[in-house]
Amino acid sequence: MADQLLFNPRTYDPAHFDPETRRLLRATVDWFEERGKRKLIEDYRSRAWLADFLAFSAKEGLFATFLTPSSAAGGNEDKRWDTARIAALNEIFGFYGLDYWYAWQVTILGLGPVWQSDNAAARARAAELLAQGEVFAFGLSEKSHGADIYSTDMLLEPDGDGGFRASGSKYYIGNGNAAGLVSVFGRRTDVEGPDGYVFFAADSRHEAYHLVKNVVDSSKYVSEFRLEDYPVAAEDVLHTGRAAFDAALNTVNVGKFNLCTGAIGICEHAMYEAVTHAHNRILYGRPVTAFPHVRRELTDAYVRLVGMKLFSDRAVDYFRSAGPDDRRYLLFNPMTKMKVTTEGEKVIDLMWDVIAAKGFEKDTYFAQAATEIRGLPKLEGTVHVNLALILKFMGNHLLSPAEYAPVPTRLDAADDDFLFRQGPARGLGAIRFHDWRTAYDAYADVPNVGRFREQADALCEFVTAAAPDEEQSRDLDLLLAVGQLFALVVHGQLILEQARLTGLDRDVLDELFAVLVRDFSAHAVELHGKDSATEEQQRWALGAVRRPVVDEARSARVWERVEALSGAYEMAP
């Protein structure tokens, strides 16, 4: 019987979605399965451009259906920007290969400034390009400055006719080789300060657009391009001034979320391979999975993966229910980006320790999974950048809860239009949250949830009585250790909320929180060892260390779930 917690192409039936969404998701799975594993790996290793996949997407209207908001859909009721089904497609793309996910992801980023724009002509143009099967690109980062948009060297000089001539280069721009529309960020030469920012639409096929190279050795086309005296007409301008700056950050808010479900898909496919291999390999007369350390590593990988899915699924609900008076998603977004993707690395590493040399073999999906999983924590801001962002919310989240109406599971066929009118990208420190303790209280009788709750309460005491002083607040190394502890509390909270909504098996939940207890203890010890940690902080850190509640019968029952993954899925040759 298939594990209901993991994606399995053999049994996949997204019945919770509307008919056209179900058809497109299932058609995407079938396209990959009919293509087969050998061709999938061959394309990955030969670094072939994704022309066949994009032709399939164009034929089916996949990108156009999923990425055209209702306001630009011309009355087509199947077209909308629906985070729930976008997340489902992210998972499928990750499952079959991050190259496919990447072309889709950077299309989402490229569309962000357009759908946030009041430029009706540009919006209509984008909708038509999507309908034609085109991909998009997001021209933000630069070789010398990365994503430091304060320092852009893409310069727009007024041409005297209401438009501009743009010159400069962009670096690390996905789809820059083929994008029908590239959203490019720059600044005017005649206006100082933030009022000079401009977001404009460019065409990669224009003669003044020069493709320099693919900066990575991959099917992903991560381009460097250069504009030389590129004509920017008034109808090409998407945003000016502070609105252009906000559009850049709010686009990343939308696109950053996609990394978590891409990581989940990678880990699911790799897990089927790893468990099947380990369970059928005989060492010293016994299956590899008979060894206690192997069972522990595979069980930890499994429950971590379940935790990734639970957190991400619940975060979707907060995205879809967001509005001007509810911006909680701005915490859960960097959490999905930082926490879920680094959990994905741990899941792959645990399985790789088990399958060892098999993980390098060229005929496995695992070999590419082990490489590609590393990229996700490093895209759309590093782990450190997102941890620093998460810390902005810690005081209010832990100590100052507010009243909110309960957020339901959001699988309805609605357009998430607020994501394109998020407003100014500031005021994070004022955002309030519902009481995190409620989710923990609901599972107080689960031994390791109770044990972890002790650690979460201890973190509140730390913030109240031993928080970093003004001088320590400039020590980012120390603050990041604190951020890891806070991230675990938020991670556990949304896991528990989703567990309640889905009726998660309590054994799996208990085993998962045993892992989180160990993680919290490890980060507390790390904080203890920081150079600038005070004696009071060091005492607190050691006092927060806990041992998980051990239950051999529970662990054995969870292992049975893991063992059952052996042979549950193998991609068609």
NORZISUL-V944555 format. One record per residue. N is the residue number from 1. SS is DSSP state (a for helix, b for strand, c for the rest). PSI is psi in degrees with one decimal (999 if undefined). Layout:
n = (N & N)
ss = (SS & SS)
psi = (PSI & PSI)
//
This chain:
n = (1 & 2 & 3 & 4 & 5 & 6 & 7 & 8 & 9 & 10 & 11 & 12 & 13 & 14 & 15 & 16 & 17 & 18 & 19 & 20 & 21 & 22 & 23 & 24 & 25 & 26 & 27 & 28 & 29 & 30 & 31 & 32 & 33 & 34 & 35 & 36 & 37 & 38 & 39 & 40 & 41 & 42 & 43 & 44 & 45 & 46 & 47 & 48 & 49 & 50 & 51 & 52 & 53 & 54 & 55 & 56 & 57 & 58 & 59 & 60 & 61 & 62 & 63 & 64 & 65 & 66 & 67 & 68 & 69 & 70 & 71 & 72 & 73 & 74 & 75 & 76 & 77 & 78 & 79 & 80 & 81 & 82 & 83 & 84 & 85 & 86 & 87 & 88 & 89 & 90 & 91 & 92 & 93 & 94 & 95 & 96 & 97 & 98 & 99 & 100 & 101 & 102 & 103 & 104 & 105 & 106 & 107 & 108 & 109 & 110 & 111 & 112 & 113 & 114 & 115 & 116 & 117 & 118 & 119 & 120 & 121 & 122 & 123 & 124 & 125 & 126 & 127 & 128 & 129 & 130 & 131 & 132 & 133 & 134 & 135 & 136 & 137 & 138 & 139 & 140 & 141 & 142 & 143 & 144 & 145 & 146 & 147 & 148 & 149 & 150 & 151 & 152 & 153 & 154 & 155 & 156 & 157 & 158 & 159 & 160 & 161 & 162 & 163 & 164 & 165 & 166 & 167 & 168 & 169 & 170 & 171 & 172 & 173 & 174 & 175 & 176 & 177 & 178 & 179 & 180 & 181 & 182 & 183 & 184 & 185 & 186 & 187 & 188 & 189 & 190 & 191 & 192 & 193 & 194 & 195 & 196 & 197 & 198 & 199 & 200 & 201 & 202 & 203 & 204 & 205 & 206 & 207 & 208 & 209 & 210 & 211 & 212 & 213 & 214 & 215 & 216 & 217 & 218 & 219 & 220 & 221 & 222 & 223 & 224 & 225 & 226 & 227 & 228 & 229 & 230 & 231 & 232 & 233 & 234 & 235 & 236 & 237 & 238 & 239 & 240 & 241 & 242 & 243 & 244 & 245 & 246 & 247 & 248 & 249 & 250 & 251 & 252 & 253 & 254 & 255 & 256 & 257 & 258 & 259 & 260 & 261 & 262 & 263 & 264 & 265 & 266 & 267 & 268 & 269 & 270 & 271 & 272 & 273 & 274 & 275 & 276 & 277 & 278 & 279 & 280 & 281 & 282 & 283 & 284 & 285 & 286 & 287 & 288 & 289 & 290 & 291 & 292 & 293 & 294 & 295 & 296 & 297 & 298 & 299 & 300 & 301 & 302 & 303 & 304 & 305 & 306 & 307 & 308 & 309 & 310 & 311 & 312 & 313 & 314 & 315 & 316 & 317 & 318 & 319 & 320 & 321 & 322 & 323 & 324 & 325 & 326 & 327 & 328 & 329 & 330 & 331 & 332 & 333 & 334 & 335 & 336 & 337 & 338 & 339 & 340 & 341 & 342 & 343 & 344 & 345 & 346 & 347 & 348 & 349 & 350 & 351 & 352 & 353 & 354 & 355 & 356 & 357 & 358 & 359 & 360 & 361 & 362 & 363 & 364 & 365 & 366 & 367 & 368 & 369 & 370 & 371 & 372 & 373 & 374 & 375 & 376 & 377 & 378 & 379 & 380 & 381 & 382 & 383 & 384 & 385 & 386 & 387 & 388 & 389 & 390 & 391 & 392 & 393 & 394 & 395 & 396 & 397 & 398 & 399 & 400 & 401 & 402 & 403 & 404 & 405 & 406 & 407 & 408 & 409 & 410 & 411 & 412 & 413 & 414 & 415 & 416 & 417 & 418 & 419 & 420 & 421 & 422 & 423 & 424 & 425 & 426 & 427 & 428 & 429 & 430 & 431 & 432 & 433 & 434 & 435 & 436 & 437 & 438 & 439 & 440 & 441 & 442 & 443 & 444 & 445 & 446 & 447 & 448 & 449 & 450 & 451 & 452 & 453 & 454 & 455 & 456 & 457 & 458 & 459 & 460 & 461 & 462 & 463 & 464 & 465 & 466 & 467 & 468 & 469 & 470 & 471 & 472 & 473 & 474 & 475 & 476 & 477 & 478 & 479 & 480 & 481 & 482 & 483 & 484 & 485 & 486 & 487 & 488 & 489 & 490 & 491 & 492 & 493 & 494 & 495 & 496 & 497 & 498 & 499 & 500 & 501 & 502 & 503 & 504 & 505 & 506 & 507 & 508 & 509 & 510 & 511 & 512 & 513 & 514 & 515 & 516 & 517 & 518 & 519 & 520 & 521 & 522 & 523 & 524 & 525 & 526 & 527 & 528 & 529 & 530 & 531 & 532 & 533 & 534 & 535 & 536 & 537 & 538 & 539 & 540 & 541 & 542 & 543 & 544 & 545 & 546 & 547 & 548 & 549 & 550 & 551 & 552 & 553 & 554 & 555 & 556 & 557 & 558 & 559 & 560 & 561 & 562 & 563 & 564 & 565 & 566 & 567 & 568 & 569 & 570 & 571 & 572 & 573)
ss = (c & c & c & c & c & c & c & c & c & c & c & c & c & c & c & c & c & c & a & a & a & a & a & a & a & a & a & a & a & a & a & a & a & a & a & c & a & a & a & a & a & a & a & a & a & a & c & c & c & c & a & a & a & a & a & a & a & a & a & a & c & a & a & a & a & a & a & c & c & a & a & a & c & c & c & c & c & c & c & c & c & c & a & a & a & a & a & a & a & a & a & a & a & a & a & a & c & a & a & a & a & a & a & a & a & a & a & a & a & a & a & a & a & a & a & c & c & c & c & a & a & a & a & a & a & a & a & a & a & a & a & c & c & c & c & b & b & b & b & c & c & b & c & c & c & b & c & c & a & a & a & c & c & c & b & b & b & b & c & c & c & c & c & b & b & b & b & b & b & b & b & b & b & b & c & c & c & c & c & c & b & b & b & b & b & b & b & b & c & c & c & c & a & a & a & a & b & b & b & b & b & b & c & c & c & c & c & c & b & b & b & b & b & b & c & c & c & c & c & c & c & b & b & b & b & b & b & b & b & b & b & b & c & a & a & a & b & b & b & b & c & a & a & a & a & a & a & a & a & a & a & a & a & a & a & a & c & a & a & a & a & a & a & a & a & a & a & a & a & a & a & a & a & a & a & a & a & a & a & c & c & b & b & c & c & b & b & a & a & a & c & a & a & a & a & a & a & a & a & a & a & a & a & a & a & a & a & a & a & a & a & a & a & a & a & a & a & a & a & a & c & c & b & c & c & b & c & c & a & a & a & a & a & a & a & a & a & a & a & a & a & a & a & a & a & a & a & a & a & a & a & a & a & a & a & a & a & a & a & a & c & c & c & c & c & a & a & a & a & a & a & a & a & a & a & a & c & c & c & c & c & c & a & a & a & a & a & a & a & a & a & c & c & a & a & a & a & a & a & c & c & c & c & c & c & c & c & c & c & c & c & c & c & c & c & c & a & a & a & a & c & c & c & c & c & c & c & a & a & a & c & c & c & c & c & c & a & a & a & a & a & c & c & c & c & c & a & a & a & a & a & a & a & a & a & a & a & a & a & a & a & a & a & a & a & c & c & c & c & c & c & a & a & a & c & a & a & a & a & a & a & a & a & a & a & a & a & a & a & a & a & a & a & a & a & a & a & a & a & a & a & a & c & c & c & a & a & a & a & a & a & a & a & a & a & a & a & a & a & a & a & a & a & a & a & a & a & a & c & c & c & c & c & c & a & a & a & a & a & a & a & a & a & c & c & c & c & c & c & c & c & a & a & a & a & a & a & a & a & a & a & a & a & c & c & c & c & c & c & c & c & c & c)
psi = (133.8 & 143.3 & 121.3 & -12.0 & -17.1 & 148.2 & 128.8 & 113.2 & -27.4 & -31.0 & 2.8 & 123.9 & 94.9 & 63.3 & -13.5 & -5.3 & 168.4 & 164.1 & -44.6 & -37.6 & -44.5 & -44.1 & -45.1 & -39.8 & -44.9 & -37.2 & -36.1 & -45.6 & -46.1 & -36.1 & -44.3 & -42.7 & -39.8 & -30.3 & -40.8 & 157.8 & -40.9 & -44.6 & -37.8 & -47.6 & -38.8 & -44.0 & -38.8 & -44.4 & -27.4 & -3.8 & 35.7 & 138.1 & 152.4 & 40.3 & -42.5 & -43.0 & -43.6 & -30.8 & -41.0 & -47.1 & -42.7 & -43.5 & -42.0 & -12.6 & 31.3 & -59.2 & -40.4 & -41.0 & -41.8 & -23.2 & 8.8 & 115.2 & 157.4 & -34.3 & -18.3 & 12.2 & -3.6 & 31.4 & -2.3 & 110.4 & -16.6 & -19.7 & 127.3 & 164.8 & 98.3 & 106.5 & -31.1 & -46.1 & -26.8 & -42.6 & -39.8 & -40.6 & -36.2 & -45.9 & -42.1 & -46.4 & -43.6 & -38.9 & -36.6 & -18.1 & 131.4 & -19.8 & -41.3 & -44.2 & -38.3 & -42.1 & -36.8 & -44.0 & -45.5 & -21.0 & -41.8 & -45.3 & -42.5 & -31.5 & -23.3 & -55.3 & -27.3 & -50.3 & -18.9 & -8.8 & 151.7 & 2.8 & 98.3 & -35.7 & -41.7 & -38.4 & -42.8 & -40.1 & -42.0 & -42.8 & -39.4 & -41.5 & -41.0 & -43.2 & -29.1 & -5.0 & 14.3 & 156.5 & 169.0 & 166.7 & 158.5 & 100.5 & 77.2 & -55.9 & 156.2 & 156.0 & -40.1 & -22.6 & -4.7 & -133.5 & 22.7 & 88.8 & -11.7 & -23.3 & 25.2 & 140.2 & 13.1 & 108.3 & 134.4 & 117.8 & 126.4 & 139.2 & 1.8 & -8.4 & 20.0 & -1.9 & -161.9 & 167.1 & 122.1 & 135.2 & 139.7 & 177.9 & 155.2 & 150.4 & 138.9 & 48.6 & 104.1 & 145.0 & 12.9 & -12.2 & -18.4 & 1.3 & 129.3 & -27.7 & 130.4 & 119.5 & 115.1 & 133.5 & 132.5 & -166.9 & 149.0 & 147.9 & -15.4 & 4.3 & 127.8 & 155.7 & -166.9 & -20.3 & -14.1 & -4.7 & 146.2 & 136.3 & 127.8 & 160.7 & 128.2 & 161.2 & 123.8 & -11.4 & -3.1 & 146.1 & -21.4 & 1.2 & 118.1 & 115.1 & 120.0 & -53.2 & 167.4 & 120.9 & -3.5 & 158.1 & 80.6 & 164.4 & -26.9 & 129.2 & 95.5 & 94.7 & 158.6 & 127.7 & 161.6 & 134.2 & 133.7 & 104.5 & 43.1 & 126.3 & 122.1 & 104.5 & 164.1 & -35.6 & -7.8 & -11.9 & 124.4 & -42.9 & 151.6 & 157.2 & -146.6 & -31.8 & -32.7 & -41.3 & -47.5 & -38.3 & -36.9 & -50.5 & -39.7 & -29.8 & -43.2 & -36.4 & -40.7 & -48.4 & -30.0 & -34.4 & -28.7 & -18.1 & -32.6 & -46.6 & -25.8 & -43.1 & -38.3 & -45.9 & -42.4 & -48.8 & -35.7 & -48.1 & -43.9 & -34.5 & -41.2 & -45.3 & -45.7 & -46.5 & -41.8 & -44.9 & -49.4 & -39.5 & -23.0 & 7.0 & 128.9 & 124.2 & 128.4 & 36.8 & 5.0 & 151.8 & 146.3 & -34.6 & -1.1 & -16.4 & 132.5 & -39.2 & -31.5 & -43.9 & -40.5 & -44.4 & -43.1 & -35.4 & -44.3 & -42.5 & -43.0 & -49.3 & -32.6 & -41.9 & -41.9 & -42.3 & -40.1 & -45.2 & -43.1 & -47.2 & -47.4 & -41.3 & -39.7 & -36.2 & -33.3 & -41.8 & -39.2 & -34.6 & -47.5 & -21.7 & 7.1 & 157.6 & -178.1 & -28.6 & 6.1 & 94.5 & 28.6 & -25.7 & -23.7 & -16.3 & -46.4 & -22.9 & -56.4 & -23.5 & -45.4 & -38.8 & -49.2 & -54.0 & -47.3 & -41.2 & -34.8 & -30.4 & -38.8 & -41.2 & -42.5 & -40.7 & -47.1 & -43.5 & -40.7 & -43.3 & -35.7 & -35.0 & -31.1 & -48.9 & -13.7 & -121.2 & -26.6 & -29.4 & -8.7 & -10.9 & 139.9 & -15.0 & 16.1 & 151.9 & -31.7 & -36.3 & -41.3 & -32.1 & -42.4 & -28.8 & -49.4 & -30.5 & -23.9 & -27.6 & -31.6 & -41.8 & -12.9 & -1.6 & 153.5 & 46.1 & 137.7 & 171.7 & -41.7 & -41.5 & -43.6 & -32.9 & -42.5 & -37.1 & -43.8 & -37.4 & -26.3 & -23.1 & -6.9 & -48.6 & -51.2 & -40.0 & -46.0 & -36.4 & -12.5 & 65.8 & 155.4 & 165.8 & 130.6 & 149.1 & 145.1 & 139.1 & 120.1 & 171.5 & 130.5 & 87.6 & 11.2 & 154.8 & 71.2 & 158.3 & 125.5 & 65.7 & -21.2 & -27.5 & -19.1 & 12.7 & 49.5 & -22.5 & -166.1 & 138.2 & 66.4 & 178.9 & 23.4 & -37.2 & -14.7 & -7.1 & 133.8 & 161.4 & 157.5 & 165.5 & 116.1 & -24.3 & -26.5 & -44.3 & -38.3 & -38.1 & -33.8 & -21.1 & 32.0 & -22.5 & -7.1 & 118.6 & -49.0 & -21.0 & -43.1 & -39.7 & -41.7 & -33.8 & -36.2 & -41.4 & -39.3 & -42.3 & -38.2 & -35.5 & -37.4 & -41.0 & -38.8 & -47.2 & -34.1 & -42.2 & -18.8 & 23.0 & 153.0 & 136.2 & -174.9 & -41.3 & -43.2 & -26.5 & -12.8 & -2.0 & 90.2 & -29.9 & -44.0 & -45.0 & -35.4 & -32.5 & -40.4 & -41.0 & -37.2 & -38.1 & -45.4 & -41.8 & -36.5 & -38.3 & -43.7 & -42.0 & -50.0 & -37.2 & -52.1 & -30.6 & -45.3 & -38.0 & -44.1 & -34.6 & -41.4 & -40.8 & -27.9 & -5.8 & 41.6 & 140.5 & 127.9 & -28.6 & -45.2 & -42.9 & -44.0 & -42.6 & -39.1 & -44.5 & -22.2 & -39.6 & -43.1 & -34.6 & -44.2 & -39.9 & -44.8 & -42.9 & -41.1 & -41.9 & -32.2 & -42.0 & -38.2 & -44.0 & -40.4 & -34.7 & -1.4 & 142.9 & -40.5 & 4.4 & 130.5 & 168.1 & -39.5 & -41.5 & -36.4 & -42.7 & -42.6 & -44.6 & -47.6 & -31.0 & -18.8 & -5.5 & 131.0 & 155.3 & 131.5 & 155.4 & 119.7 & 134.1 & 100.3 & -36.1 & -41.1 & -47.1 & -37.0 & -38.7 & -38.9 & -37.1 & -36.3 & -35.6 & -40.7 & -45.8 & -34.5 & -12.6 & -18.3 & 119.1 & 2.9 & -26.0 & 134.1 & 127.1 & 140.8 & 140.5 & 999)
//
